[in-house]
Amino acid sequence: MTTTTNLNIKTDRTVKEKSERIFSELGLNMTTAVNMFLRASIRENGIPFDLKIEEPNKTTIAAIEEGRRIASDPTVKGYHSIDELKAALEV
């Protein structure tokens, strides 16, 4: 026979309410959903989904570096309004 224990957690009220609506549509309650997460964590021996910090690709890194270079270059022409930019682009 399995013995149970209580687990008390704190979360934002909106997160709880939105989660409960989703779980309800799936035919689950919060306890069952949390238990599913915990069991999946045990099965996966970790968090059961990817946790990662997205790193920019080479193209994005180059664009960021170019933007920083342009921003710090006093010889680069700047524009004070979108109309001024459009006029310069002849749009």
C-alpha positions as semicolon CSV with decimal commas, in nm:
position;residue;x (nm);y (nm);z (nm)
1;M;0,000;0,000;0,000
2;T;0,130;0,342;-0,097
3;T;0,141;0,608;0,171
4;T;0,078;0,965;0,066
5;T;0,215;1,292;0,194
6;N;0,119;1,655;0,144
7;L;0,314;1,885;-0,082
8;N;0,258;2,258;-0,034
9;I;0,375;2,490;-0,310
10;K;0,330;2,859;-0,382
11;T;0,254;2,991;-0,727
12;D;0,103;3,298;-0,887
13;R;-0,277;3,293;-0,867
14;T;-0,313;3,347;-1,243
15;V;-0,077;3,058;-1,318
16;K;-0,282;2,832;-1,090
17;E;-0,615;2,934;-1,242
18;K;-0,497;2,899;-1,602
19;S;-0,337;2,564;-1,525
20;E;-0,649;2,435;-1,355
21;R;-0,858;2,526;-1,662
22;I;-0,621;2,338;-1,891
23;F;-0,601;2,035;-1,662
24;S;-0,979;2,031;-1,628
25;E;-1,017;2,020;-2,006
26;L;-0,782;1,722;-2,001
27;G;-0,988;1,553;-1,731
28;L;-0,722;1,610;-1,465
29;N;-0,706;1,794;-1,138
30;M;-0,404;1,982;-1,006
31;T;-0,294;1,693;-0,783
32;T;-0,295;1,446;-1,070
33;A;-0,113;1,688;-1,301
34;V;0,159;1,760;-1,043
35;N;0,196;1,388;-0,976
36;M;0,234;1,327;-1,350
37;F;0,511;1,587;-1,359
38;L;0,686;1,434;-1,058
39;R;0,664;1,081;-1,198
40;A;0,794;1,199;-1,536
41;S;1,083;1,370;-1,354
42;I;1,167;1,040;-1,183
43;R;1,139;0,847;-1,510
44;E;1,361;1,099;-1,695
45;N;1,593;1,139;-1,397
46;G;1,554;1,515;-1,435
47;I;1,315;1,778;-1,560
48;P;1,098;1,606;-1,824
49;F;1,141;1,884;-2,080
50;D;1,433;2,082;-2,218
51;L;1,556;2,374;-2,012
52;K;1,788;2,587;-2,215
53;I;1,904;2,936;-2,275
54;E;1,868;3,014;-2,641
55;E;2,196;3,130;-2,786
56;P;2,196;3,343;-3,099
57;N;2,332;3,189;-3,419
58;K;2,631;3,331;-3,607
59;T;2,414;3,558;-3,825
60;T;2,240;3,708;-3,523
61;I;2,570;3,755;-3,337
62;A;2,713;3,934;-3,643
63;A;2,405;4,157;-3,664
64;I;2,429;4,244;-3,294
65;E;2,797;4,330;-3,331
66;E;2,726;4,540;-3,639
67;G;2,448;4,723;-3,454
68;R;2,679;4,798;-3,163
69;R;2,949;4,921;-3,400
70;I;2,703;5,146;-3,584
71;A;2,557;5,278;-3,257
72;S;2,899;5,382;-3,132
73;D;3,022;5,527;-3,464
74;P;2,962;5,905;-3,470
75;T;3,011;5,915;-3,848
76;V;2,706;5,696;-3,915
77;K;2,400;5,897;-4,020
78;G;2,107;5,872;-3,779
79;Y;1,742;5,962;-3,823
80;H;1,504;6,131;-3,582
81;S;1,179;6,006;-3,732
82;I;1,045;5,736;-3,958
83;D;0,954;6,002;-4,215
84;E;1,317;6,122;-4,222
85;L;1,434;5,763;-4,275
86;K;1,175;5,703;-4,550
87;A;1,286;6,020;-4,726
88;A;1,650;5,907;-4,711
89;L;1,548;5,567;-4,852
90;E;1,327;5,738;-5,112
91;V;1,028;5,529;-5,003
